[in-house]
Amino acid sequence: MTTAPTPTPAPARLVVRTEAVDASTLDDLLGHLPEDSPVTWLRQGEGLVGWGIATQVRTSGSARFRDADKWWSEVTAQADVHDAVDEPGTGLVAFGSFAFADAPGDSVLTVPSVVLGRRGAVAWRTTVHAEGASPSGPTPMTPVVRPAGVTFSDGALDSESWMGVVADAVRRIQSGALEKVVLARDLVATADTDVDVRAPLAHLASHYPTCWTFHVDGLFGATPEMLLRRERGLVTSRVLAGTIRRTGDDERDLALAATLARSSKDLEEHEYAVRSVADALEPHCSSMNVPEAPFVLHLPNVMHLATDVNGVVHDAATVSSLRLAEALHPSAAVGGTPTAVATELITEIEQMDRGRYAGPVGWIDARGDGEWGIALRSGRVEGNRVRLFAGCGIVGDSAPEAELAESQAKFVPVRDALTRA
Ligand SMILES: C=C(O[C@H]1C=CC=C(C(=O)O)[C@@H]1O)C(=O)O
């Protein structure tokens, strides 16, 4: 079933002003974030935070990327932009979060009223308002409230049932129906009062500095996987697939990293993911570099096989980073191989609405450049409830118990962010 796309409203003409600010005043970008519709995209203290809504579009169905991209072209074409900094992320930017599947689920692209950004020694503040309206005044800062009384319960399936689904997938892979499928599960966290997302964001940004800490319209997390970054004609994608849990003992973890780098199950899973990204980028690139062997990416909770694919794009003038994200989505790291068979199987057996989990999340500027991560290891805030998501790549020799343990390790970042200071 596909849902009819929501008609996109005619965008208002926006007045946009970016001014340089002293970078030392923006050491802690999150510390400046009020509670009013916050958005974030942060890594190692740099990136963007924003708040308020200058304009926004919601799209759905199979045309969700195309409709949002068309809307963005209209918004940028009409805008009156005064940009005194002229760096990626300055001037007019929108933050987006897109549904994993054509249906169900909605997607969003939002232009905040205020954006603060930092990139090395350069920092800026952008304000956006509709022509004819006056710029909004300072937004009051309220103290960040940590979630209290958080309890966790099963989401769509309990552990036993989910392992049954994994076993089913393994049988189908062994019968030759497909090569790999990524199966996800959810947990539900319930707090005493509405969750102030700034608290888990601060935890994620400080504990997972090499990941991208994101929040757009209720979906937040720290993702290690960059679907694509496009900047000044160059595109990069960080592909992850193949995972091992960390033990906390550095010597043992190093030995485990070596095991991961030699594991034929994980190398096979990784190869599918790299191939799917390289195949999708190829038509857009005049040259590409796809390393032959992955490296091991160390995160506090898990280690992954990782490959950085780079390319020179030849169609940046006509194809935006959002349309590139559409071309790459869903990669084998969140869908499977072959893509169509795997996504059908997910719909058939996963028994969970992924919503915007595992979809592209990030930002786009007026040139169409931007950064789009994959919304992994994330949570969706709805009042005092948060749905946590994590998924695992299943291949022919995957063991359900091991996949369950892997999914539990992948819940750790958001789980801790909700329960620890
Ligand atoms: C689907 C997720 O992870 C993917 C990304 C990296 C490694 C993966 C794996 O080894 O299974 C998954 O394909 C998730 O974290 O929710």
The ligand as an SDF file (V2000), in Angstrom:
LIG
                    3D

 16 16  0  0  0  0  0  0  0  0999 V2000
   20.6210   -1.1680   11.7090 C   0  0  0  0  0  0  0  0  0  0  0  0
   21.5480   -0.8030   12.5830 C   0  0  0  0  0  0  0  0  0  0  0  0
   22.8800   -0.9720   12.3380 O   0  0  0  0  0  0  0  0  0  0  0  0
   23.3540   -1.2100   11.0490 C   0  0  0  0  0  0  0  0  0  0  0  0
   24.5550   -0.3950   10.9150 C   0  0  0  0  0  0  0  0  0  0  0  0
   25.7880   -0.8560   11.2700 C   0  0  0  0  0  0  0  0  0  0  0  0
   25.9710   -2.2060   11.5750 C   0  0  0  0  0  0  0  0  0  0  0  0
   24.9450   -3.0880   11.4320 C   0  0  0  0  0  0  0  0  0  0  0  0
   25.1550   -4.5220   11.7440 C   0  0  0  0  0  0  0  0  0  0  0  0
   26.2950   -4.9320   11.9540 O   0  0  0  0  0  0  0  0  0  0  0  0
   24.1790   -5.2520   11.8190 O   0  0  0  0  0  0  0  0  0  0  0  0
   23.6200   -2.6930   10.8890 C   0  0  0  0  0  0  0  0  0  0  0  0
   23.5660   -3.0470    9.5380 O   0  0  0  0  0  0  0  0  0  0  0  0
   21.2050   -0.1900   13.8700 C   0  0  0  0  0  0  0  0  0  0  0  0
   22.1160    0.1280   14.6230 O   0  0  0  0  0  0  0  0  0  0  0  0
   20.0210    0.0470   14.1480 O   0  0  0  0  0  0  0  0  0  0  0  0
  1  2  2  0
  2  3  1  0
  2 14  1  0
  3  4  1  0
  4  5  1  0
  4 12  1  0
  5  6  2  0
  6  7  1  0
  7  8  2  0
  8  9  1  0
  8 12  1  0
  9 10  2  0
  9 11  1  0
 12 13  1  0
 14 15  2  0
 14 16  1  0
M  END
$$$$
